[in-house]
Amino acid sequence: MKVIKKLFSNSRFSILFACLILLAMACTTSLGNDQSAQATLAAASLQGTIQAQAATQAALEQQNMQIAIEATQAALDRLKTEIAVQTTLSAMPTEEQPTASGTLPTPTVAITPTPNVPTSVPLTQFSGSGWSFVQSSQCHDRQKGCWLGTVKANQFTTLSGKEQVYLDPAWTFPHLVFWTRYKSFYGFTFGYVELDIQGQVGYTRVQSFGGTKDYWERVYIPLLDYAGTTVAVRFYFQGPDGTTPNQPSSFTWFLEDIQITPNFPK
């Protein structure tokens, strides 16, 4: 104790000892501060980790939600497609069954066929005394042939068709069409085209011819006024009375390619 008292009685030792005490206190304070800083840093790091994990979890939840939304939208699109297909199939007259692959067949639409309108109705069956069917250079078309009628004064003859044709009201503009050529006395009316209309008495005249025509001419006689009726065609050939001077002894009338057309022929 005496030694210690002697040491503290020395001022230089006292000062040195005080410095050592202060240094120890500083070191203790520094160490405490370092530990506090480390604790703060650790807390901050833990909080950052927690925030990062929370952000990651939120991102995952957002991604899962987006995936769920896309899956729901795809399911709705498939449902709309199936509803549209079922609606189309229910509107069809017959039910279509799925194929073996599970896919529905392509719907078909029934098409009503257009009525078959003939281009023309050829008239080839005729009969009558004084008429003959010839194939000669006198015809317009020798290969087709033509009807030749001959009559003398105070005579008449008819070329009557055996075919009956129904004039469909759906036909746009029906016509009786044929080629003709004739030789008669000038100014004399000799020939008539007549219709034998089913259900009516007598004949209906629709065209007349007279004089002489030394070349072939195609004739078009409209029949629209007789739509809805069934008709047969007759050609009436009348000779003159024989009282006119210098008249020929006989007269001729050629007819070729006789037909009825539903429309005006081209």
Stockholm file with secondary structure:
# STOCKHOLM 1.0

chainA/1-266         MKVIKKLFSNSRFSILFACLILLAMACTTSLGNDQSAQATLAAASLQGTIQAQAATQAALEQQNMQIAIEATQAALDRLKTEIAVQTTLSAMPTEEQPTASGTLPTPTVAITPTPNVPTSVPLTQFSGSGWSFVQSSQCHDRQKGCWLGTVKANQFTTLSGKEQVYLDPAWTFPHLVFWTRYKSFYGFTFGYVELDIQGQVGYTRVQSFGGTKDYWERVYIPLLDYAGTTVAVRFYFQGPDGTTPNQPSSFTWFLEDIQITPNFPK
#=GR chainA/1-266 SS CHHHHHHHHSHHHHHHHHHHHHHHHHHHHHHHHHHHHHHHHHHHHHHHHHHHHHHHHHHHHHHHHHHHHHHHHHHHHHHHHHHHHHHHHHHSSSCCCCCTTSCCCCCCCCCCCCCCCCSCEECCCEECTTEEEECSTTSSSTTTCEEEEEEETTCEEEEEECCCEECCTTSSSCEEEEEEEEECCTTCEEEEEEEEETTSSSCEEEEEEESCEEEEEEEEEECGGGTTSEEEEEEEEECCCSCSTTCCSEEEEEEEEEEEESSCCC
#=GC SS_cons         CHHHHHHHHSHHHHHHHHHHHHHHHHHHHHHHHHHHHHHHHHHHHHHHHHHHHHHHHHHHHHHHHHHHHHHHHHHHHHHHHHHHHHHHHHHSSSCCCCCTTSCCCCCCCCCCCCCCCCSCEECCCEECTTEEEECSTTSSSTTTCEEEEEEETTCEEEEEECCCEECCTTSSSCEEEEEEEEECCTTCEEEEEEEEETTSSSCEEEEEEESCEEEEEEEEEECGGGTTSEEEEEEEEECCCSCSTTCCSEEEEEEEEEEEESSCCC
//
